[in-house]
């Protein structure tokens, strides 16, 4: 009886230990299974959240681009749309038409009429004429610094105003080029130099006298340029001045 009574408590402890072990193992398996399923859900969530980014440049990205195309095409083809960089309803030709300067000279150069004979009369602008009224051979006098005396040509320029208004001549310039190489001649004040006045009245004529140092050997040809104002072309008189002396 005593041995049987002692064995019963021992068996109960064994059963309790086995049950406890089973419970512990079950708990471990449960926790392990739960953690695994939670990690998979997180991975699935991360994968789903990254799909739009990784789809750029791929088939998904192309599909997105294609889906927006219909709204873009009607917009660019709608009535009244204007191409970028071009004013509405104005072509390039229309934009520049009527705004180009006179194409008689290179950019930055003054318009110049073709040369005429020394004895010709020219109309650089409507109603105003210019001519070389006189061309004389004289002995130039060096009176101011830079002047060189010697054989010279004295040129009388006549400007006639046939308009109804006074013509401003304050900007008038007369120069002379000598020889085939068109070397600019030195201007002198004597003898008899007297530039054009500041203006010419309506229906009147005025003269200006200009003296240039020109050796006889350099008088074929000579060019006399008469520039009356910035708004009109430069007039050029060209010819052989040797017969003058």
Secondary structure as GFF3:
##gff-version 3
##sequence-region A 1 245
A	DSSP	alpha_helix	2	54	.	.	.	ID=ss1
A	DSSP	alpha_helix	59	77	.	.	.	ID=ss2
A	DSSP	alpha_helix	92	96	.	.	.	ID=ss3
A	DSSP	beta_strand	121	125	.	.	.	ID=ss4
A	DSSP	beta_strand	128	140	.	.	.	ID=ss5
A	DSSP	beta_strand	150	161	.	.	.	ID=ss6
A	DSSP	beta_strand	167	168	.	.	.	ID=ss7
A	DSSP	beta_strand	173	178	.	.	.	ID=ss8
A	DSSP	beta_strand	183	184	.	.	.	ID=ss9
A	DSSP	beta_strand	186	188	.	.	.	ID=ss10
A	DSSP	beta_strand	199	200	.	.	.	ID=ss11
A	DSSP	beta_strand	205	213	.	.	.	ID=ss12
A	DSSP	three_ten_helix	216	218	.	.	.	ID=ss13
A	DSSP	beta_strand	220	227	.	.	.	ID=ss14
A	DSSP	beta_strand	235	240	.	.	.	ID=ss15
A	DSSP	three_ten_helix	242	244	.	.	.	ID=ss16
###
